[in-house]
Amino acid sequence: MIRNAHMKDYESLAVLMGSLGYPSTSEQMRGRLEKIVEKEDHYTLVAELDGRVVGMIGFHTGYLYTQDEMYARVIALVVDPSIRNEGIGGELLREAESLAEGLGATGMGLNSGNRTEREDAHRFYERMGYTAKSTGFVKSLHS
């Protein structure tokens, strides 16, 4: 079952972020989720299996300087490693795409790290119809 995330999901989301390679405490995730749910253009969906949160996708919508249409960008997508490759990631992504389209977005993008452990994820995105088009860059603004 795919549903909107609730604040009570923060502990499960912390575990999922860790399995994505971003270790997070429950307290950190609770604080992050509190900020995210306040944003009108941010959306978080979770996948439940037997009453347990086993996956999540988070995305936001916005506008570009280069196009007239709204876009959506996936910020995070993760499925519990013990049940990957069972279609849950695809369900989450399709539900997010449908929600984004209903909001008026005409396209969806995402970034995925150029690391060996992300190669399966890259193949998944390609199977889902995504095309690798750019290289992302990041810079910390804290010294």
Phi and psi in degrees as a GROMACS rama.xvg file:
@    title "Ramachandran Plot"
@    xaxis  label "Phi"
@    yaxis  label "Psi"
@TYPE xy
-102.8  132.044  ILE-2
-146.811  167.307  ARG-3
-66.3283  142.099  ASN-4
-70.1739  150.404  ALA-5
-118.743  161.505  HIS-6
-57.7951  -33.1956  MET-7
-64.9399  -10.5422  LYS-8
-83.7847  -0.972462  ASP-9
-58.4805  -36.4629  TYR-10
-67.4146  -42.6805  GLU-11
-63.788  -39.6136  SER-12
-66.2403  -35.2801  LEU-13
-62.1957  -42.7984  ALA-14
-63.6615  -44.2005  VAL-15
-63.0715  -40.5002  LEU-16
-61.7643  -37.7532  MET-17
-61.9033  -41.0693  GLY-18
-71.4156  -17.7226  SER-19
-84.5082  -8.90648  LEU-20
103.672  12.9311  GLY-21
-125.797  77.1183  TYR-22
-51.8139  130.535  PRO-23
-141.25  137.182  SER-24
-79.1218  162.837  THR-25
-60.3217  -39.941  SER-26
-64.5783  -41.6021  GLU-27
-60.4337  -46.0316  GLN-28
-66.0908  -37.8504  MET-29
-60.7056  -45.5639  ARG-30
-62.8677  -41.5696  GLY-31
-64.3334  -46.7607  ARG-32
-63.8193  -37.222  LEU-33
-58.089  -41.7003  GLU-34
-70.8615  -40.8245  LYS-35
-66.9972  -43.18  ILE-36
-66.8029  -18.6563  VAL-37
-74.8475  -20.8912  GLU-38
-82.0839  121.877  LYS-39
-68.5529  -20.3005  GLU-40
-103.825  13.3867  ASP-41
-113.075  140.951  HIS-42
-135.854  135.844  TYR-43
-130.127  123.453  THR-44
-116.196  147.322  LEU-45
-125.886  153.656  VAL-46
-104.842  130.131  ALA-47
-112.58  139.588  GLU-48
-135.15  119.919  LEU-49
53.212  40.7729  ASP-50
77.8396  6.57829  GLY-51
-116.057  134.674  ARG-52
-72.4537  119.104  VAL-53
-119.915  -0.028907  VAL-54
-167.773  162.125  GLY-55
-154.003  154.481  MET-56
-138.035  136.933  ILE-57
-125.865  136.829  GLY-58
-146.96  165.605  PHE-59
-135.82  161.403  HIS-60
-113.667  160.235  THR-61
-175.494  -172.221  GLY-62
-123.993  150.012  TYR-63
-105.103  158.056  LEU-64
-78.7343  -14.5604  TYR-65
-102.492  -5.30037  THR-66
-142.132  161.966  GLN-67
-91.684  -13.4041  ASP-68
-97.9332  160.673  GLU-69
-75.3682  146.537  MET-70
-123.351  167.144  TYR-71
-127.261  145.457  ALA-72
-131.369  125.442  ARG-73
-72.6384  128.742  VAL-74
-97.5348  -35.9352  ILE-75
-153.452  141.018  ALA-76
-146.618  123.853  LEU-77
-153.33  144.418  VAL-78
-126.067  142.898  VAL-79
-49.0797  126.94  ASP-80
-56.4296  -27.8352  PRO-81
-72.3104  -14.747  SER-82
-130.73  25.4591  ILE-83
-68.5368  160.335  ARG-84
67.7772  26.1446  ASN-85
-115.989  11.2089  GLU-86
95.748  -3.74879  GLY-87
-68.4439  -42.3093  ILE-88
-60.1686  -41.8186  GLY-89
-63.6869  -40.6866  GLY-90
-62.7203  -44.4613  GLU-91
-61.4375  -46.0175  LEU-92
-65.7661  -43.5289  LEU-93
-63.1646  -39.6431  ARG-94
-65.8009  -41.0044  GLU-95
-64.5578  -41.6263  ALA-96
-61.812  -43.0464  GLU-97
-63.9272  -44.578  SER-98
-62.693  -45.2702  LEU-99
-61.6562  -43.2093  ALA-100
-62.8387  -40.9966  GLU-101
-62.9279  -26.5878  GLY-102
-81.4592  -10.9586  LEU-103
110.537  1.40117  GLY-104
-71.0802  141.334  ALA-105
-104.994  -4.52936  THR-106
-161.099  161.641  GLY-107
-134.663  138.08  MET-108
-129.257  170.411  GLY-109
-161.918  160.669  LEU-110
-113.313  145.988  ASN-111
-142.154  132.227  SER-112
-57.2011  148.414  GLY-113
-89.1154  55.5327  ASN-114
-117.301  152.519  ARG-115
-53.6979  -41.2335  THR-116
-68.9578  -7.35685  GLU-117
-98.7753  -0.222224  ARG-118
-60.9894  -39.6163  GLU-119
-62.921  -40.4763  ASP-120
-62.8801  -39.7272  ALA-121
-63.1436  -42.4365  HIS-122
-64.4635  -38.5558  ARG-123
-59.6348  -48.3311  PHE-124
-61.8062  -39.6962  TYR-125
-63.7768  -42.1362  GLU-126
-62.1466  -30.2715  ARG-127
-83.938  3.8168  MET-128
96.8303  8.10071  GLY-129
-88.0896  148.449  TYR-130
-119.537  134.637  THR-131
-72.4005  118.957  ALA-132
-124.296  -18.4316  LYS-133
-150.202  168.84  SER-134
-113.384  131.734  THR-135
-91.5184  150.647  GLY-136
-127.783  146.584  PHE-137
-133.975  155.183  VAL-138
-148.969  130.367  LYS-139
-74.2017  136.545  SER-140
-97.1091  5.56278  LEU-141
-103.904  134.63  HIS-142
